[in-house]
Amino acid sequence: MFSTHSLSIGYKKRRHNVSVQQHLDLQLRGSELVCLIGPNGCGKSTLLRTLAGLQPPLAGAVAVDGKNIFALSAHEKSLVLSTVLTEYIDIENTTVRQIVAMGRQPHTSWWGALSRDDRAKTDSALQLVHLQDKADIFINELSDGERQRTFIAKALAQDTPHIFLDEPTAHLDLPNRIEIMLLLHELAHKTGKAILLSTHELDIALQAADRIWLMDKNLAMKTGVPEDLVIDGSFGLTFNNPHYYFNTSNGNFSMNYPLNKDISIAGESTRLYWTLRALARNGFRATQNAHTKIEVTEKGWVLDGICFDRIESLLTALKM
């Protein structure tokens, strides 16, 4: 069990402590993927570094299995916690298997020789991240997504009950971001490990996370399953902004366009959703009793008795 008690985090500026978050009572559970999210500057990286024992707290305690993490030696910490950082590491002439095998270092002899069990743990980690076919390829020949999976495999080979990741999808395109998050969710459930990651991928985190740690500069930290934090309004409060808002109906951010034209619209739900987005971008506000009316059907968009086969044609007609 990884937990905090009345934890306050921050940093020193000259001779003074600058507090970022206070009175944090948190718990990490096995077999769960926890996503730490919040606006820039709210303290996500500071919290991760403090939990990992890399930065001292301003007050309170961080405990793993009842022991103060700051009282553990580097070797003892390496047996209970592995980390995957954001920094891009450029390594030449080193294979994927060699990188992953480095995770076994806390378990090897003084000479660093790999035992049969170490090699088996390395192979198992490669299989878990679906890189067994790339094991003997140099890491600088991999795609960004494959590189990230390599370092996740290294953390798995370290075989700790807790894995912390700082922005693991930061340098990836959308398909790879989704793949990595699904992989981490699968690994937490399959291996029983507690996986904590910081991320700005709010929409993906809402789908992949078993639990959310929601940080805010000015509000107390909220924790819970994603859907509860959406329904109780926590996401809306945390990401309140005059230029956009958190849309509780679909879990995405929506832009606040200036809406100065009224329109009435009804019809088939999927097309209706995308039509409303296009109309809002063009300054139209959907209301029930507007003079201009649109009916959305499977065949198209009906305006003043004329059926348009594309939204672009509809928008052109509305601007005339």
Backbone hydrogen bonds in HBPLUS format (Angstrom, degrees):
<---DONOR---> <-ACCEPTOR-->    atom                        ^
c    i                          cat <-CA-CA->   ^        H-A-AA   ^      H-
h    n   atom  resd res      DA  || num        DHA   H-A  angle D-A-AA Bond
n    s   type  num  typ     dist DA aas  dist angle  dist       angle   num
A0065-ASP N   A0001-MET O   2.85 MM  64  5.18 166.4  1.87 150.9 154.5     1
A0028-LEU N   A0002-PHE O   2.84 MM  26  5.22 156.2  1.90 157.6 160.3     2
A0003-SER N   A0063-ALA O   2.89 MM  60  5.38 167.4  1.90 159.9 163.4     3
A0063-ALA N   A0003-SER O   2.83 MM  60  5.38 174.2  1.84 163.5 165.5     4
A0004-THR N   A0026-LEU O   2.96 MM  22  5.17 148.8  2.06 141.0 143.2     5
A0005-HIS N   A0061-ALA O   2.99 MM  56  5.29 155.2  2.06 143.0 147.3     6
A0061-ALA N   A0005-HIS O   3.13 MM  56  5.29 155.7  2.19 139.6 147.1     7
A0007-LEU N   A0024-LEU O   3.06 MM  17  4.70 168.5  2.07 127.9 124.5     8
A0024-LEU N   A0007-LEU O   2.85 MM  17  4.70 166.2  1.87 128.4 133.2     9
A0008-SER N   A0059-ALA O   2.94 MM  51  4.96 162.8  1.97 133.4 130.1    10
A0058-LEU N   A0008-SER O   2.80 MM  50  5.32 148.8  1.90 145.7 152.1    11
A0059-ALA N   A0008-SER O   3.37 MM  51  4.96 150.0  2.46 131.8 128.7    12
A0009-ILE N   A0021-GLN O   2.87 MM  12  5.43 151.9  1.94 148.1 157.5    13
A0020-VAL N   A0009-ILE O   2.78 MM  11  5.72 178.0  1.78 150.6 150.1    14
A0021-GLN N   A0009-ILE O   3.37 MM  12  5.43 160.0  2.42 132.6 136.5    15
A0011-TYR N   A0018-VAL O   3.02 MM   7  5.34 151.9  2.10 141.6 148.3    16
A0018-VAL N   A0011-TYR O   2.69 MM   7  5.34 168.0  1.71 168.9 173.3    17
A0013-LYS N   A0016-HIS O   2.74 MM   3  5.33 167.2  1.76 164.8 168.7    18
A0016-HIS N   A0013-LYS O   3.02 MM   3  5.33 162.9  2.05 129.1 128.6    19
A0031-SER N   A0193-LYS O   3.02 MM 162  5.07 128.5  2.30  96.0 108.3    20
A0195-ILE N   A0032-GLU O   3.05 MM 163  6.34 172.5  2.06 166.0 168.3    21
A0210-ASP N   A0033-LEU O   2.86 MM 177  5.33 152.0  1.94 145.0 154.4    22
A0211-ARG N   A0033-LEU O   3.32 MM 178  6.60 152.0  2.40 152.1 151.1    23
A0034-VAL N   A0195-ILE O   2.78 MM 161  6.12 172.4  1.79 170.0 172.7    24
A0197-LEU N   A0034-VAL O   3.01 MM 163  6.46 156.4  2.06 162.7 170.3    25
A0035-CYS N   A0211-ARG O   3.06 MM 176  6.57 155.5  2.12 158.3 161.1    26
A0213-TRP N   A0035-CYS O   2.93 MM 178  6.11 167.3  1.94 146.6 148.2    27
A0036-LEU N   A0197-LEU O   2.70 MM 161  5.89 171.0  1.71 158.9 161.3    28
A0199-THR N   A0036-LEU O   3.12 MM 163  6.32 151.9  2.20 160.7 159.4    29
A0037-ILE N   A0213-TRP O   2.99 MM 176  6.33 159.5  2.03 161.8 167.9    30
A0215-MET N   A0037-ILE O   2.89 MM 178  6.20 174.3  1.89 164.9 166.0    31
A0042-CYS N   A0039-PRO O   3.30 MM   3  5.88 146.3  2.42 140.8 138.0    32
A0047-LEU N   A0043-GLY O   2.89 MM   4  6.02 156.2  1.94 151.0 156.8    33
A0048-LEU N   A0044-LYS O   2.99 MM   4  6.31 163.5  2.02 152.4 156.7    34
A0049-ARG N   A0045-SER O   2.93 MM   4  6.12 165.9  1.95 151.4 155.1    35
A0050-THR N   A0046-THR O   2.98 MM   4  6.11 152.6  2.06 143.4 151.2    36
A0051-LEU N   A0047-LEU O   2.85 MM   4  6.07 166.0  1.87 157.6 161.1    37
A0052-ALA N   A0048-LEU O   2.96 MM   4  6.09 147.7  2.06 145.4 154.4    38
A0054-LEU N   A0049-ARG O   2.84 MM   5  5.10 152.6  1.91 169.1 162.9    39
A0053-GLY N   A0050-THR O   3.06 MM   3  5.17 158.9  2.11 105.0 111.3    40
A0069-ILE N   A0062-VAL O   3.01 MM   7  5.98 165.1  2.03 147.8 151.9    41
A0064-VAL N   A0067-LYS O   2.86 MM   3  5.29 156.1  1.92 146.9 149.5    42
A0067-LYS N   A0064-VAL O   3.04 MM   3  5.29 166.6  2.06 112.0 115.9    43
A0071-ALA N   A0068-ASN O   2.92 MM   3  5.34 157.6  1.97 113.2 120.7    44
A0072-LEU N   A0069-ILE O   3.31 MM   3  5.35 159.1  2.36  99.6 105.7    45
A0077-LYS N   A0073-SER O   2.89 MM   4  6.18 158.7  1.94 156.4 162.1    46
A0078-SER N   A0074-ALA O   3.04 MM   4  6.21 149.3  2.14 140.7 149.0    47
A0079-LEU N   A0076-GLU O   3.21 MM   3  5.35 150.8  2.29 100.4 109.0    48
A0080-VAL N   A0077-LYS O   3.07 MM   3  5.38 152.6  2.15 108.1 116.2    49
A0081-LEU N   A0077-LYS O   2.94 MM   4  5.88 140.0  2.10 159.8 170.2    50
A0082-SER N   A0162-HIS O   3.07 MM  80  6.48 154.2  2.14 147.4 154.9    51
A0164-PHE N   A0082-SER O   2.90 MM  82  6.35 160.0  1.94 157.4 163.3    52
A0084-VAL N   A0164-PHE O   2.81 MM  80  6.29 143.2  1.94 152.8 164.0    53
A0166-ASP N   A0084-VAL O   2.97 MM  82  6.43 158.5  2.01 164.9 170.9    54
A0139-ILE N   A0094-THR O   2.92 MM  45  6.19 165.1  1.94 167.4 162.4    55
A0099-ILE N   A0095-THR O   3.06 MM   4  6.41 156.3  2.11 151.5 157.6    56
A0096-VAL N   A0137-ILE O   2.99 MM  41  6.06 141.8  2.14 155.7 160.8    57
A0100-VAL N   A0096-VAL O   3.00 MM   4  6.25 171.7  2.00 160.0 161.4    58
A0097-ARG N   A0135-ALA O   2.83 MM  38  4.81 154.4  1.90 150.6 142.1    59
A0101-ALA N   A0097-ARG O   2.88 MM   4  6.01 154.8  1.94 147.4 154.9    60
A0102-MET N   A0099-ILE O   3.04 MM   3  5.36 141.4  2.20 103.6 114.8    61
A0103-GLY N   A0100-VAL O   3.04 MM   3  5.72 156.1  2.10 116.1 122.7    62
A0104-ARG N   A0101-ALA O   2.94 MM   3  5.53 161.6  1.97 116.1 122.1    63
A0105-GLN N   A0102-MET O   3.13 MM   3  5.54 167.8  2.15 116.0 118.8    64
A0107-HIS N   A0104-ARG O   2.83 MM   3  5.45 152.4  1.90 124.2 133.3    65
A0108-THR N   A0105-GLN O   3.31 MM   3  5.29 158.0  2.36 105.0 111.0    66
A0112-GLY N   A0109-SER O   2.91 MM   3  5.14 149.2  2.00 106.0 116.0    67
A0119-ARG N   A0115-SER O   3.04 MM   4  6.35 160.5  2.08 152.4 156.6    68
A0120-ALA N   A0116-ARG O   2.97 MM   4  6.20 149.0  2.07 142.3 151.4    69
A0121-LYS N   A0117-ASP O   2.89 MM   4  6.14 155.4  1.95 149.5 155.8    70
A0122-THR N   A0118-ASP O   2.97 MM   4  6.19 150.3  2.06 144.6 152.9    71
A0123-ASP N   A0119-ARG O   2.96 MM   4  6.20 162.6  1.99 147.2 151.3    72
A0124-SER N   A0120-ALA O   2.90 MM   4  6.07 154.8  1.96 146.1 153.6    73
A0125-ALA N   A0121-LYS O   3.00 MM   4  6.16 155.5  2.06 142.9 148.7    74
A0126-LEU N   A0122-THR O   3.07 MM   4  6.35 155.2  2.14 148.4 155.1    75
A0127-GLN N   A0123-ASP O   3.04 MM   4  6.30 152.5  2.11 145.6 152.8    76
A0128-LEU N   A0124-SER O   2.94 MM   4  6.21 151.8  2.02 147.4 155.4    77
A0129-VAL N   A0125-ALA O   3.27 MM   4  6.54 144.1  2.41 144.1 151.4    78
A0131-LEU N   A0126-LEU O   2.83 MM   5  5.07 178.4  1.83 153.6 153.3    79
A0130-HIS N   A0127-GLN O   3.06 MM   3  4.79 159.2  2.11 100.0 105.7    80
A0134-LYS N   A0131-LEU O   2.89 MM   3  5.18 152.9  1.96 110.7 119.7    81
A0137-ILE N   A0134-LYS O   3.10 MM   3  5.38 168.6  2.11 119.8 120.8    82
A0141-GLU N   A0138-PHE O   2.99 MM   3  5.57 160.8  2.03 118.2 122.8    83
A0142-LEU N   A0139-ILE O   3.17 MM   3  5.46 167.7  2.19 113.4 115.9    84
A0147-ARG N   A0143-SER O   2.91 MM   4  6.19 153.0  1.99 152.1 160.0    85
A0148-GLN N   A0144-ASP O   2.99 MM   4  6.26 160.2  2.03 149.7 154.5    86
A0149-ARG N   A0145-GLY O   3.05 MM   4  6.31 156.3  2.10 144.2 150.7    87
A0150-THR N   A0146-GLU O   2.95 MM   4  6.16 139.3  2.12 138.5 149.7    88
A0150-THR N   A0147-ARG O   3.03 MM   3  4.96 121.3  2.38  92.0 107.6    89
A0151-PHE N   A0147-ARG O   3.15 MM   4  6.59 153.5  2.23 152.9 157.6    90
A0152-ILE N   A0148-GLN O   3.02 MM   4  6.31 144.4  2.15 144.7 155.4    91
A0153-ALA N   A0149-ARG O   2.87 MM   4  6.05 151.8  1.95 142.1 149.8    92
A0154-LYS N   A0150-THR O   2.93 MM   4  6.30 146.3  2.04 141.7 151.4    93
A0155-ALA N   A0151-PHE O   3.14 MM   4  6.36 152.3  2.22 135.8 141.8    94
A0156-LEU N   A0152-ILE O   2.93 MM   4  6.29 148.5  2.03 145.0 154.5    95
A0157-ALA N   A0153-ALA O   2.79 MM   4  6.06 154.2  1.85 152.5 159.5    96
A0158-GLN N   A0154-LYS O   3.11 MM   4  6.37 135.7  2.31 137.9 149.1    97
A0159-ASP N   A0156-LEU O   2.94 MM   3  5.24 144.9  2.06 104.6 115.4    98
A0194-ALA N   A0161-PRO O   2.97 MM  33  6.30 169.7  1.98 161.2 160.0    99
A0163-ILE N   A0194-ALA O   3.00 MM  31  6.41 156.6  2.05 158.4 162.2   100
A0196-LEU N   A0163-ILE O   2.90 MM  33  6.30 163.1  1.93 164.4 169.9   101
A0165-LEU N   A0196-LEU O   2.86 MM  31  6.32 148.9  1.96 151.1 159.9   102
A0198-SER N   A0165-LEU O   3.00 MM  33  6.55 148.6  2.10 157.1 166.5   103
A0167-GLU N   A0198-SER O   3.04 MM  31  5.24 135.1  2.25 122.8 134.8   104
A0170-ALA N   A0167-GLU O   3.20 MM   3  5.33 167.7  2.21 119.4 118.9   105
A0172-LEU N   A0169-THR O   3.27 MM   3  5.38 168.4  2.28 116.1 116.4   106
A0177-ARG N   A0173-ASP O   2.86 MM   4  6.08 150.1  1.95 155.0 164.9   107
A0178-ILE N   A0174-LEU O   3.01 MM   4  6.25 165.0  2.03 161.2 163.1   108
A0179-GLU N   A0175-PRO O   2.98 MM   4  6.16 158.6  2.02 143.3 150.0   109
A0180-ILE N   A0176-ASN O   2.89 MM   4  6.01 162.5  1.92 149.0 152.7   110
A0181-MET N   A0177-ARG O   3.11 MM   4  6.28 164.8  2.13 148.3 152.4   111
A0182-LEU N   A0178-ILE O   2.93 MM   4  6.12 162.7  1.96 153.6 158.5   112
A0183-LEU N   A0179-GLU O   2.87 MM   4  6.01 152.4  1.95 144.1 152.6   113
A0184-LEU N   A0180-ILE O   2.91 MM   4  6.18 159.1  1.95 151.9 156.5   114
A0185-HIS N   A0181-MET O   3.01 MM   4  6.23 157.2  2.07 146.6 152.7   115
A0186-GLU N   A0182-LEU O   2.94 MM   4  6.13 160.7  1.97 148.3 153.6   116
A0187-LEU N   A0183-LEU O   2.83 MM   4  6.08 156.0  1.89 150.9 158.1   117
A0188-ALA N   A0184-LEU O   2.98 MM   4  6.16 159.9  2.02 148.5 152.8   118
A0189-HIS N   A0185-HIS O   3.26 MM   4  6.49 163.0  2.30 148.1 151.9   119
A0190-LYS N   A0186-GLU O   2.82 MM   4  5.92 151.4  1.90 148.8 158.0   120
A0191-THR N   A0187-LEU O   2.84 MM   4  5.65 163.7  1.86 149.2 152.7   121
A0192-GLY N   A0188-ALA O   3.06 MM   4  5.49 135.9  2.27 130.0 139.1   122
A0202-LEU N   A0200-HIS O   2.89 MM   2  5.58 131.5  2.13 108.7  93.8   123
A0205-ALA N   A0201-GLU O   2.82 MM   4  5.94 162.5  1.85 159.1 165.1   124
A0206-LEU N   A0202-LEU O   2.94 MM   4  6.10 152.8  2.02 151.6 157.7   125
A0207-GLN N   A0204-ILE O   3.04 MM   3  5.30 135.1  2.25 102.4 114.5   126
A0208-ALA N   A0204-ILE O   2.93 MM   4  6.15 153.3  2.00 153.6 162.1   127
A0209-ALA N   A0205-ALA O   2.91 MM   4  5.31 164.7  1.93 142.5 146.5   128
A0212-ILE N   A0224-GLY O   2.76 MM  12  5.54 168.7  1.77 157.0 158.9   129
A0224-GLY N   A0212-ILE O   3.12 MM  12  5.54 145.7  2.25 145.9 154.6   130
A0214-LEU N   A0222-LYS O   2.74 MM   8  5.10 169.8  1.75 169.3 169.1   131
A0222-LYS N   A0214-LEU O   3.04 MM   8  5.10 160.8  2.08 147.1 149.1   132
A0228-ASP N   A0225-VAL O   3.15 MM   3  5.67 125.1  2.47 113.7 126.1   133
A0229-LEU N   A0225-VAL O   3.38 MM   4  6.69 158.5  2.43 155.6 161.7   134
A0230-VAL N   A0226-PRO O   3.04 MM   4  6.35 138.9  2.22 148.9 161.0   135
A0231-ILE N   A0227-GLU O   2.96 MM   4  6.15 170.8  1.96 152.3 154.7   136
A0232-ASP N   A0228-ASP O   2.92 MM   4  6.03 159.6  1.96 150.0 155.2   137
A0234-SER N   A0229-LEU O   3.07 MM   5  5.23 119.2  2.45 144.9 160.6   138
A0235-PHE N   A0229-LEU O   3.36 MM   6  6.27 154.3  2.43 142.1 142.3   139
A0233-GLY N   A0230-VAL O   3.18 MM   3  5.43 159.1  2.23 107.3 113.4   140
A0237-LEU N   A0233-GLY O   3.08 MM   4  6.33 155.9  2.14 153.0 159.1   141
A0238-THR N   A0234-SER O   3.00 MM   4  6.17 164.1  2.02 152.2 156.5   142
A0239-PHE N   A0235-PHE O   3.00 MM   4  6.08 162.9  2.03 156.0 159.7   143
A0256-ASN N   A0243-HIS O   2.92 MM  13  5.18 172.5  1.93 127.7 126.3   144
A0245-TYR N   A0254-SER O   2.86 MM   9  5.48 151.2  1.94 153.2 162.9   145
A0254-SER N   A0245-TYR O   2.88 MM   9  5.48 165.7  1.90 162.2 166.9   146
A0247-ASN N   A0252-ASN O   2.76 MM   5  5.46 163.3  1.79 168.1 172.3   147
A0250-ASN N   A0247-ASN O   3.32 MM   3  5.95 149.3  2.42 113.4 119.8   148
A0251-GLY N   A0247-ASN O   2.85 MM   4  5.62 138.2  2.03 158.6 171.5   149
A0260-ASN N   A0283-GLY O   3.02 MM  23  5.76 133.7  2.24 137.7 144.9   150
A0261-LYS N   A0283-GLY O   3.12 MM  22  6.12 138.8  2.30 162.7 162.3   151
A0285-ARG N   A0261-LYS O   2.58 MM  24  5.84 162.1  1.61 166.4 172.3   152
A0263-ILE N   A0285-ARG O   2.89 MM  22  6.01 142.7  2.03 156.9 154.0   153
A0287-THR N   A0263-ILE O   2.81 MM  24  5.83 157.3  1.86 143.9 151.2   154
A0264-SER N   A0292-THR O   2.86 MM  28  6.11 168.5  1.87 162.2 165.8   155
A0294-ILE N   A0264-SER O   2.74 MM  30  6.15 149.7  1.83 151.6 161.9   156
A0266-ALA N   A0294-ILE O   3.19 MM  28  6.65 144.8  2.32 150.8 160.8   157
A0296-VAL N   A0266-ALA O   2.76 MM  30  6.05 169.0  1.77 155.7 159.5   158
A0268-GLU N   A0296-VAL O   3.07 MM  28  5.80 151.3  2.16 135.0 136.7   159
A0272-LEU N   A0268-GLU O   2.83 MM   4  5.76 146.1  1.94 151.6 162.8   160
A0273-TYR N   A0269-SER O   2.99 MM   4  6.19 155.2  2.06 151.9 155.3   161
A0274-TRP N   A0270-THR O   3.45 MM   4  6.81 164.5  2.47 150.3 152.3   162
A0275-THR N   A0271-ARG O   2.87 MM   4  5.99 146.7  1.98 146.7 157.1   163
A0276-LEU N   A0272-LEU O   2.92 MM   4  6.10 159.7  1.96 152.5 156.7   164
A0277-ARG N   A0273-TYR O   3.21 MM   4  6.55 151.1  2.30 142.5 149.9   165
A0278-ALA N   A0274-TRP O   3.15 MM   4  6.38 160.2  2.19 143.0 147.5   166
A0279-LEU N   A0275-THR O   2.86 MM   4  6.11 159.0  1.91 154.1 160.6   167
A0280-ALA N   A0276-LEU O   2.91 MM   4  6.04 161.8  1.94 149.2 153.8   168
A0281-ARG N   A0277-ARG O   3.11 MM   4  6.31 158.0  2.16 146.5 152.1   169
A0282-ASN N   A0279-LEU O   2.99 MM   3  5.11 135.6  2.19  98.3 111.4   170
A0284-PHE N   A0279-LEU O   2.90 MM   5  5.12 167.3  1.92 140.7 136.8   171
A0283-GLY N   A0280-ALA O   2.98 MM   3  5.03 163.7  2.01 111.5 111.9   172
A0295-GLU N   A0302-VAL O   3.07 MM   7  5.10 159.1  2.11 139.9 146.6   173
A0302-VAL N   A0295-GLU O   2.88 MM   7  5.10 173.1  1.88 154.5 154.4   174
A0297-THR N   A0300-GLY O   2.83 MM   3  5.23 170.4  1.84 171.8 171.3   175
A0301-TRP N   A0308-PHE O   2.82 MM   7  5.01 160.5  1.86 145.1 151.0   176
A0308-PHE N   A0301-TRP O   2.74 MM   7  5.01 166.4  1.76 139.1 142.8   177
A0303-LEU N   A0306-ILE O   2.84 MM   3  5.29 161.2  1.87 153.1 153.9   178
A0306-ILE N   A0303-LEU O   2.98 MM   3  5.29 164.6  2.00 117.4 120.9   179
A0314-LEU N   A0310-ARG O   3.22 MM   4  6.57 154.2  2.29 144.2 151.4   180
A0315-LEU N   A0311-ILE O   2.88 MM   4  6.17 162.2  1.91 159.7 163.3   181
A0316-THR N   A0312-GLU O   3.05 MM   4  6.28 154.6  2.12 144.6 151.5   182
A0317-ALA N   A0313-SER O   3.07 MM   4  6.34 157.4  2.12 146.6 151.9   183
A0318-LEU N   A0314-LEU O   2.99 MM   4  6.30 153.7  2.06 150.0 157.5   184
A0319-LYS N   A0315-LEU O   3.10 MM   4  6.30 137.8  2.29 143.1 153.2   185
A0319-LYS N   A0316-THR O   3.23 MM   3  5.28 132.2  2.47  95.6 108.0   186
A0320-MET N   A0317-ALA O   3.23 MM   3  5.33 150.6  2.32 101.0 109.5   187
